[in-house]
Amino acid sequence: MPIHHVNLNDQSSLRDVYTTNTSEKSLPKFRIPEQRTEPHAAYSLVRDELLLDGNARQNLATFCTTWVDDEVKQLMTDSVDKNMIDKDEYPQTAELENRCVHILADLWHAQKSWQTVGCSTTGSSEAAMLGGLAFKWKWRQRREAEGKDTSKPNIVTGPVQICWKKFARYFDVEIREVPLEGEALGLQPGDLRKYCDENTIGVVATLGVTFTGIYEPVEALACELDALERDLGLDIPIHVDAASGGFIAPFIQRDLVWDFQIKRVRSINASGHKYGLAPLGVGWIIWASKEDLPEDLIFYVDYLGGNMPTFALNFSRPGGEIIAQYYNFLRLGRDGYTAVQQACSDTAQWLGAKLAKIGPFEMVYDGHGGLPAVAYKLTDADHGFTLYDLSERLRMRGWQIASYPLPSNRQETVVQRILIRHGVSRDLAHLLLDDMKRAISHLSQNPVPHSTAKPGFHHG
């Protein structure tokens, strides 16, 4: 019979993870370690640190996908080595990206969806910036042809996600973010004449305002811009930031006119990794026609043996998210997406109705007509706590709920927003509601007179 001997200095997989040399020290923070660590030990130690993160499924502040099926996980593993920018080496990944572009163009009613142009991006922020750049280039070309000044471009928006402010700063465009007037929660047609002029490269309409979940009235905004053109000769296009709504409205709000059915809408962006149900890391930008994307924004690159066109702020990036997006289109189809988004919307509306009956709350958005979400504020009475306190209390049970002030002119209004995504079941919503009731009861009995709680992250 063989005699087995264990060398206690051996760092192999025979040793327990928590008796290795690495496990008996703090993990490196500023300098790469001198020695190697066994894979199973390194994995376990890094995984242990990640236990300190929140539970993504309970993060109801994020718009992003937190649940995917096993087939998506397998596709992501299968494609971990695919660089989507290298279309010569990975032509079928490029083909799947192309199919997604035309499927979305058709979903958003592009007149010739099989001919128009678009591309994937790392997310809606990059997609929005590409849409803004196309607007700036088209405006500048038109102004130069007319012999007019091109030094003062501006873009008109309502309360927008931070990516538009980045676009304005990075690409030297004045952003005219219209403040909220009265009870308004987004950009209104009556705002446009005051803020648009000959230097306006475009108007951004948001289908799913990050602060509340409401849709801005794209069709009414377009009608007002038509009137502006008739009266003042200003031909101003619309870009629809449909980061979330672009994957909601086509399925459960089919009568809403917001997309390329409107002639003035020339580009649309959406996040595949939000209500598009793909894993994190993919967005989409689609133009109404090839003419809407200026040719001199496109680079033709010799890369790894092939010549390819590219329009992006990034270069190399993974192909798995694009593949997973196409998989979702194939697996779910229109019927499946409709079922998923309707279930989310039904749960949001159910939660909104329940919250409206809870004493301290006044609903700002109840889940009808926009994203599957709810937003509410405290009534004017003194409750002894703030929504920030409530967010902190709920965090003790693992729930991440965003609380923050509304944008300019309504900063005195603090709201709390809950997003219902795929994977947030009615049962989870019940559990959240029960925890909210307990938290409100605790805070009412234990007021927080000198609260130091602050706004929570809201993707704004």
ABEGO torsion letter per residue (X at the ends): XBBBBBBAABABAABBAAABAAAABBBBAABBBABBBBAAAAAAAAAAAAAABBBAAABAABABBABBBAAAAAAAAAAAABBAABAAABAAAAAAAAAAAAAAAAAAGBABAAABBBBBBAEAAAAAAAAAAAAAAAAAAAAAAAGBBAABBBBBBBBBBAAAAAAAAAAGBBBBBBBBBEABABBBAAAAAAABBAABAEBBBBBGBAAAGBBBBAAAAAAAAAAAAAAAGBBBBBBBBAAAAAAAAAAABAABBABAABAABABBBBBAABAAGBBBGBBBBBBABAAABBAAABBBBBBGGBBBBBBBABBBBBAAAAAAAAAAAAAAEAAAAAAAAAAAAAAAAAAAAAAAABAABBBABAGBGBBBBBBBBBBABBAGBBAAAAAAAAAAAGBBBBBBBBBBGAAABBBBBBBBBBGBBAAAAAAAAAAAAAAAAAAAABBBABBABBBBBAGX
